[in-house]
Amino acid sequence: MARQRTETSLDAAAGARPAYVAPPARELRRERKALLGAREERLRDLGGLALEMYKRDRFVASLVVERCAELVAIEARIHEIDALLDGTTGLKGGAVCVCGAPLLLGARFCATCGRQVDATVPGELTAVPPAE
């Protein structure tokens, strides 16, 4: 009988859309500090990579673009954390993803689950369900 209750509660929980709860400020600050350290390390690595490619006269643009994209993603997350800590989250009209996380202005993907954001209607943001 206890098993039936557990399965029923799991089914109800799976059907209900969980509300997104922002992490506490201390966790955001901790994440921000770790991201700043990772950003600095990757920035140094990118400089070293560019120097080595120059020395060997074997420049691989796709590798540099990939590393730059990683840096930009880290910086974007740092800006999101700063906005959450400042209280200026940049949310547009309470737009949320299917997973319940808030969608930021200009976002093409959900920061939490990675779903693509459909911005076909100007001013409206909705998450596109994954293709199956």
C-alpha positions in Angstrom: 0.0 0.0 0.0 2.9 2.4 0.7 4.2 1.6 -2.7 1.0 2.8 -4.3 1.1 6.1 -2.4 4.7 6.6 -3.5 3.9 5.9 -7.2 0.9 8.2 -7.0 2.9 11.0 -5.4 5.6 10.6 -8.0 3.1 10.7 -10.8 1.5 13.9 -9.3 4.9 15.5 -8.9 5.9 14.6 -12.5 2.7 16.2 -13.8 3.0 19.4 -11.8 5.3 22.1 -13.0 7.8 22.9 -10.3 8.3 26.6 -9.5 11.8 28.0 -10.1 13.5 29.1 -6.9 16.6 31.2 -7.2 19.5 29.9 -5.2 20.5 31.8 -2.0 22.8 34.8 -2.4 25.7 33.0 -0.7 25.6 30.2 -3.3 25.4 32.7 -6.1 28.5 34.5 -4.7 30.3 31.2 -4.4 29.5 30.3 -8.0 30.5 33.8 -9.2 33.9 33.5 -7.5 34.5 30.1 -9.0 33.5 31.4 -12.5 35.8 34.3 -12.2 38.7 32.0 -11.4 37.8 29.7 -14.3 37.5 32.7 -16.6 40.9 34.0 -15.7 42.4 30.5 -16.2 40.8 30.1 -19.6 41.8 33.5 -20.7 45.4 32.8 -19.9 45.1 29.4 -21.7 43.6 31.2 -24.7 46.6 33.5 -24.9 49.0 30.7 -24.6 47.2 28.7 -27.2 47.3 31.7 -29.7 51.0 32.2 -29.0 51.8 28.5 -29.6 49.8 28.4 -32.8 51.6 31.6 -34.0 55.0 30.0 -33.2 54.2 26.9 -35.1 52.5 28.7 -37.9 49.5 26.4 -37.6 46.6 28.6 -36.7 43.3 26.7 -36.2 40.5 29.3 -36.1 37.8 26.8 -35.1 39.7 26.0 -31.9 40.1 29.7 -31.0 36.4 30.3 -31.7 35.5 27.4 -29.5 37.6 28.6 -26.6 36.3 32.2 -27.1 32.7 30.9 -27.0 33.4 29.1 -23.7 34.7 32.4 -22.3 31.7 34.3 -23.5 29.4 31.8 -21.9 31.2 32.1 -18.6 31.0 35.9 -18.8 27.3 35.7 -19.6 26.6 33.5 -16.5 28.6 36.0 -14.4 26.4 38.8 -15.7 23.3 36.8 -14.9 24.5 36.2 -11.3 25.4 39.9 -10.9 21.8 40.7 -12.1 20.3 38.3 -9.7 22.4 39.6 -6.8 21.6 43.2 -7.7 17.9 42.5 -8.1 17.9 43.6 -11.8 17.4 40.2 -13.3 16.4 41.5 -16.8 13.4 39.3 -16.9 10.8 40.2 -19.5 7.3 40.0 -18.3 7.8 36.9 -16.2 8.6 34.7 -19.2 9.5 31.2 -18.1 10.8 28.1 -19.7 8.9 24.8 -19.8 11.2 23.7 -16.9 10.0 26.7 -14.8 13.2 28.7 -14.9 13.0 32.4 -15.8 14.1 33.4 -19.3 16.4 36.3 -19.7 16.1 39.0 -22.3 17.8 38.1 -25.5 18.3 34.5 -24.5 18.3 31.9 -27.3 18.4 29.0 -24.9 17.2 28.3 -21.4 20.1 28.7 -18.9 18.8 25.9 -16.8 17.8 23.1 -19.1 19.2 24.2 -22.5 15.9 24.2 -24.4 15.8 26.5 -27.4 13.8 29.7 -26.9 11.3 30.6 -29.6 11.1 34.4 -30.1 9.0 34.4 -33.2 6.6 36.9 -31.7 8.4 40.1 -30.8 8.1 40.8 -27.1 7.2 37.2 -26.2 9.5 34.5 -25.2 8.5 30.9 -25.0 10.5 27.7 -24.8 10.3 25.3 -27.7 9.8 21.7 -26.5 12.6 19.4 -27.7 11.9 17.5 -30.9 11.4 13.8 -30.3 
